[in-house]
Amino acid sequence: MHDQPSCVATDPAGGADRPDPLRAGTCAVIAQTGDPAESLGIEACILLDRTQAGDHQQRWQTALLTDDLLDRARRALAGADISPTTFARVLRASVLVRDLADVPELPPDPLLDELITHTIEHGLAAHHAAAQALRGTLAETRGDLDAAMDAATNAMITVEHVGEPSLERVFASNDIAALLLRLGTVSLAMRSYAEGAADAEAAGLPREHLVSLGNLVASELVLGLTLERTPKPQRAAEHFQTAARLAEQGLRTWQLADPAPSLRDDHAAGFHSALAIQSCDGELEARLRKHLGSADPQCRLVPGIVLARRLAASGRTDSARTILTELVNWPRVHQAHPQLRIALVRHLAELDTATPGSPPPYVNAMDAEFWTLWVARSHDLRARLDRERLRRKHGPIKTPAAEDPLTGLPNRRALDELIAGLAAADQPCAVAMVDIDGLRTINQRDSHSDGDATLRAVAVAARGTLPATDSVIRYGGDEFVLLLPGDELPSAGAKVERVVTAVAALPPDRGFGITVSAGVVAVRPGEEADSILVRADNAMYQAKQAGGNQVRLG
């Protein structure tokens, strides 16, 4: 057992250290268990739950605790006190805590890079799918839609190949669904939530089953709210009915469970909203009002919209307008997915018209435009999935002779075929040469086995950072080649920057403190492979001459 953490945090305003009730509660739970894996897992769950339910101050305090938690988890992993799976759970929870906390000094990106590297290194497919989904969510939040779509594709394909139902596969399905909602592809998100609910039920996980089912019900409602303003509004009623049926099933399952799992307010938000959209009595109205205090955007907005609809339908228009206005002005409304935000704005606009229930023309035009966008995006994502399935089924690497035995990556023999295909393709593409800074020093100072471990760590970091459509090749010695089809030079440079950052962030016991230098070039139509590689090598040499740990565009 490691020493228990002290229950102290520093005030963000610069005040003196003071007892932290969040950490105190966490320490009390850990003190009751003697199993390191169980205690660390419990602590990670507590931190995540408190971040989801807390205000800004509580989220900030909780985010501070992730560093200490991860330090102890890394020591436990190094001492074989916990499994790689448990460490992945702790890392995933820490990434979510930091993302929800939104503290600039504690970004989630380094932890996410570590999670992706860890899941590849230990073959944790379900956790890798969840990590890719989290990467996509961060990309979407920052406006990088293409990276978010790539991450969603990679995550969905990966989880398809995970075997038996498990807690990890449930996590992955829910994280993927959350990303799909942010992309506006609600029907695909509903399928992912449904898969998570089925897995949780099959694996005997009642709490996770209810969480997935509650999210599925809320998604059915959101799709119904969206379909009301499409050319086929009758489909909205079908989704409302499905949501009510699933809500009744979920509440019945919860009531009959022995022992009954906890049904937190935010998990029940979808159930209560689905029942209320069909018929709302005083008791249901009171429950919807209670959900308006939830810190989770979906669990606050869905009940709020449903309650406002019921109030407006019964003539209480001013009360409905007040609820919707408060939701529109809520600081965390931007964290809700787009279809939910659009539904919120639309309902408020309808209340402000001279004829209630008759939206102004600009609202109808907005609905039509966004619906067209979301349908196109859904088609795009399905096409990406089909292409990736074919690529993985009929990949170019078919023989062991084309694989590097140390890293498992394609080798120089495979590169000839791959790069020739890039040069002949009728699309933009880029190539990067990546060289490890100071690998010879590690071989001489430590050992060649440490040098080999460094090469493997760089390979894992690069492969985990790039989307599945890109290729990472072991070129030889301490060099790697990255093939980036479909990328112009600026976007390719940004991708390679992420690889350089991920390598520099490798834990000392895996990366041994190394960095990489990279040169990136755009492939010219019909250009020979040797010419491409020479230009990329020259750009990489410029990066190395400038001090290393950077990218140069050629």
Buried (B, 14 or more C-beta within 10 A) or exposed (E): EBEBBEBEBEEEEEEEEEEBEBBEEBBEEBEEBEEBBBBBBBBBBBBBBBBBBBEBEBBBBBBBBBEEBBEBBBEBBEEEBBBBBBBBBBBBBBBBBBBBBBBEEBEBBBBBBBBBBBBBBBEBBBBBBBBBBBBBBBBBBEEBBEBBBBBBBBBBBBBEEBEEBBBBBBBBBBBBBBBBBBBBBBEBBBBBBBBBBBBBBBBEBBBBBBBBBBBBBBBBBBBBBBBBBBEEEEBBEBBBBBBBEBBBEBBEBBEEBEEEBEBBBBBBBBBBBBBBBBEBEEEBBEBBEBBBEBBBBBBBBBBBBBBBBBBBEEEBBEBBBEBBBEBBEBEBBEBBBBBBBBBBBBBBBBBEEEEBEEBBEEBEEBBEEBBEEBBEBBEBBEEBBEEBBEEEEEEEBEEEEBBBEEBEBBBBBBBEEBBEEBBEEEEBBBBBBBBBBBBEEBBEEEEEEBBBBBBBBBBBBBBBBBBBBBBBBBBEEBBBBBBBBBBEBEBBBBBBBBBBBBBBBBBEEBBBEBBBBBBBBBBEEEBEBEEBBBBBBBBBBBBBEEEBBBBBBB
